[in-house]
């Protein structure tokens, strides 16, 4: 399946009612995360240049990308594998990790790295997941907080 630049993020963001939208892993944004593997056996459907196989973020999933148009080619099962990795990432975050994510979302929101609407949506998602993680990691504190008058 071929995705033009930006299309994959839209599809990823729709998964799990938007719980993954805050995970801003952009294959082109963080050079430290960009790990080229091998030249792919495919050519870009958009411009015909050779695709490069890279690892998707911290996952073990390899995807094929075009360095010219920034399109993304996913083989059968790779989208499901990426969603499974995202689910694992969300489930394994600690309260501290989510607090760090909240800080990063605030920085992105106020520096204008994302649009206001997207930034607010991402921040709301992280805050919601932080609330859930806090309740799991600190059930007694969460119960005490819920019993306080509003």
N, C-alpha and C positions, 0 to 999 in steps of 0.2 A: 504494500500500500504506500503510495507516494503522498507526502504532505509538503505543500509550499511553505515557505518561511512563515512561522507564526501559527499555522493551522494546527500543528500537533498540540501546542499549548491550549488552544481552545477546546480540543477534544479531551485532553487531560483534565482541564478545569471542570468539565461537566461530570466527571466521575465522582461517585460517592457524594452526591449533592453538594459538590464544591469543596469538600474537605481537603482536596489536594491542591486547590488553586493557589494557596499561599506558598507551596513549594516551588520556588522560582528557578528551578534549575534550568538554565538556558545553556545549551551546548556551546554557545559562542561567547558567553559573558565571563566565565571564570577560567582563565588559562590553566590554573592548577588542576582543575577538574577535567580538562580536555586531554584525553589520552588516546592518541591515534594508535591504531593497531596495525592494519594492513590495507593496501589498496583493495577496494571492493571489486567484485566481478561485474558490477553494473555501471552503466553510464547514466548521468542525470537525465531524466525525461524532459526537463525544462531547457537545458542548454548544451547537453551532450558531453559535458566534462566528466572526468572520472570521479566516482564517488570514493570516499575514504571510510573505512570501518573504524568506529570509535566505541568506547564504552560509555553507556548512558549514566552519567553522574557516578555515584558510589555503588551502583548496581553491577551485576555481572552480565547484564544485557548488552550485546553489541549491536549497534545500528549503523546504517550507511548514510553518510551526509555529503552534500555538495558544498565545497568551500566557496564556490562562486555565488550561487543563489541562496545558499543556506537551507535548501530543502532537505527533507528527511525521508529515507526509505526504510520501512519496517517489513521484515519477513513475517511469515505466518507464526503466530504465537508471541511475537515480540511485544506487541501492545499489551497483551494480557500479563506478560512477565514484568513489564514496566509498572503496570498498575499494582501487581502483587508487591513489587519493591516499594512503591509509594505507600501501600497499606502497612507494610512492615516498618517503614520509616515513621509513619504517623503513630503506630502502636508502640514503638520503642522509645519515643521521645520522653524525656523526664520533665518535671515541672521546670527545672533550670533550663533545659533546652528550649522549652516553649517561651520562657521569659526572654531568652536571647532572641528567639524568633520575633517576639513582640517588639523588642527594641529595633531589630532590623526592619520590620514593617513600618515602624514610626519614622525611621530614618528615610526609607524609600518614599513614604508619604510626604514628608516635609521637604525633601530635596527635589521632589518632582520627577523621580526616576520612573514612576508609573503615573498613569492618570489618576485623578482623585477618586473616581468611581471604583476602579480596579484596586487601588490602594486601600480604600475603606473596606471593600469586600474581603480582601486578603487579611486585613487586620481583624475583622470580625470573625473570620474563620479560625485564625490563630487563637484569639481570645476564647472562643467557644471550646476549642480543643484543649486549651490550657485549663479551663474550668473542669472539663471531664477528667483530664489527667490528675489534677489536684484532688478531685473527689476519689479517684482510685488510689493515689499514693497516700492521701491523708484523710481517710474516711471519718475519723472522729472530729477533726477540725472542720471538714465540710458539713457534717451534721450539726455542729455547734453554730456555724455560720448560717445555715438554713433555718435554725430555730430563733435567730435574732429577729426582733420586730423590724419591719420594713417601713 
